[in-house]
Amino acid sequence: MCKEGAYAVPVASSNKHIHLSREDVDRLFGVGYELKKLRALSQPGQFACQETLTFEGPKGQLQKLRVLGPERRETQVELSVTDCFKAGVKPVVRMSGELEGTPGGKLIGPAGETVLQKGVIVAERHLHMSAAQAEAYGLKNGDVIKIRKEGARPVVFEGVKVRCGSGHELEVHLDTDEANAALIKNGDLMEIVK
């Protein structure tokens, strides 16, 4: 529930997943393999794939990590802090695509495996919105805001980065640790606190 007149945004809780480069698709699934779309995601052009992989860190494996499409320039593994602890990987909070200085690990697929020297991140919480939505909300790309959720476990998340422009649609992204701590479900509304 948001206060009357507040700017409300829907939430998506992001479970562990992987974005693959073309080179790693070939290595893990076979040369020329095409990822199979399972369902569209809320952000335009993004989709969940049928394929899953195993991630291996120094302390163990995480299985059935969903591959997301389309392919990216660099492979990126997004985990929660809890997942990082289970696999024995140092949790490094970053925005998607900011991979320098991040830990790596091994990806295991049906046709092979690949060792990543970098690319494992805990995704920084962020708000997607179109340029028109940003203008209506009085925000711009790169702004840092707070979001609030009332309820049985009320919470204010600070340091939420705004990502706006073409290819973005209104939605705040949290990881499963953040969402679960506040009893937040996909589609719940949170209030922007300026």
N, C-alpha and C positions, 0 to 999 in steps of 0.2 A: 504494500500500500504506500503510495506517495502522497505528499501533501498537495492540496488543491493549488493549482498554478505552478507547481514544480515541473521542471524538465525531467521527464521520465524516459528511461532507456531500457530495452529488453536485454536480458543476460543470456550468454551462452557459456556453459562450463565445458572447458576443453580437456579431454582425457589425453593420455599419452599418445603421440602419433609421430609420423615421419613424413618429411618431404624429401623426395629423391631427385638426384641429378640423372640425366640420361645415361651417363657412364655407369652409375650405380644400379639403375634399372637393368642394364645389360648384364652386369656382374652378378646380380642377385637372382634374376629371373630368366636370363638367357638373352643372347644378342638379338635385338630387334623386337623384344617383347613389348607389347602395348598394355598399359595398365587398364583394368576394367572398372568402369564407373559403377559404384553401388548406389549412391544417391547424391543429389546436389546439396551443398552447404549454403548457409545464409549469405555468405559473401559472394558477389557475382563472379561466375567463372570457376569457383572453387568446388571441389567434390571429394567425397570419400570414395576410396577404391575398395574393391572386393579383397585385394591382397593385404596380408598381414606379414610381419617379420618378427624375428626375435632380436632383442638388443642384449648384448653381453658386456657387463662391466667387471671390474676387479673382484666384486663380492658375489656376483651371480647374474642370472638372466631374468629379463622381463619378456614375457611372451605375448604374442598376438597384438603387437603395436600396429594400429591401422595406418596404411599408407594413404596420404592425401594427394590429390592432383590439382592442377597439372604439374608436370615436372618443373624443377627449379634449376638455377645455375649451379647451386651447391646443395649437397645433402645436409639436412638439418633434422635433429631428433629433439622433440619437445617433451619434457618430462615434468612431473611435479617434484617438489622437494622430497616427498615421501618416496617416490620412485627412485630418485637419485640415491637416497640412503640405502634402499634395498639393493641397488646395483653396485654401490660403492663408488659412485661418481660425485665429484664435488659439485654442489648446486651453484650454477652461475646464472644470475637473472639478466636477461637481455631481451631486446626487441627482436622480432623475427628478422633474420638476415644479418644480424650483427654477430658474426661468429668468431672474430679474432680473439684469441686468448681463452677460448672455451675448451672444455675437455672433449675427449673422443671416446671411442668404444668400438665394439664389433657388431656389425649387422649380419644376421644369418638368414638366408633365403633358401628357396627350394632348389636353386641352381648354383649356389655359391655363397661366398661371404665377402665382406669388405671391412677393412679396418679404417675407421675414421680417426684422423689426427686431431680433429676439432669438429664442432657442430652440435654438441649436446648442450641444450639450454633449458632453463626454466623460463617460460615466456613471461615477459613483463606485462602486467595487466594493462589493458588498453581499450580505447573506445573507437570503433569504426563509425564513420558517418560520411555521407555524400557531401559535396561542397554546398549544396542547397540546404541540407540539414544543419551543417556547421554554421552557415550564415543565420539561419533561423534561431539557433541556440546561442548565437554570439560567441562562437568558438572558431579557432583556426588550427590548421595542421601544426603539431608540435606543442600545443598547449598542454599543461599538466593540471588535472582537476582532481576533485574528490567525488566519490559516489557513496550514497548512503542507502542502507536497506533496513527497514523497520521489521518487526516481527518478534518471534520467540528468542532469537539471538541477534539483536540489532548490531549493525556494524557500519563503520565508515572506512572505506578503502581510500588511501591517499596515493599520490604518485601515479594516477591513471593517465597515460599518454593518449592524446587525441591523434588519430590517423584519419585524415579526410581527403577526399578527391574522388576521381572516377575509380570504379572498382571497389568502392566501399559502400556499405549499407548499415543503417543505424543498429548497433549492437555492441555491448560491452563484453569483452572476453576475460574470463577468470579461469584459473586452473582448478582442478578438482579439489585440491587442498583448501583453496580459498572459499570455493562455493560450499563445500561440505561443512566447513567450520561455522558458517552462518546459515545453514539449512536453506541454501539457495538452489532452486531448480531452473533448468533451461526454460526460458520464456518469462521468468519472474521479472518484475520491473524494479529498477533502482533509480534513485533520485540524484541528479547532478547537483553538487554543492559547489558553488563558485566562491 
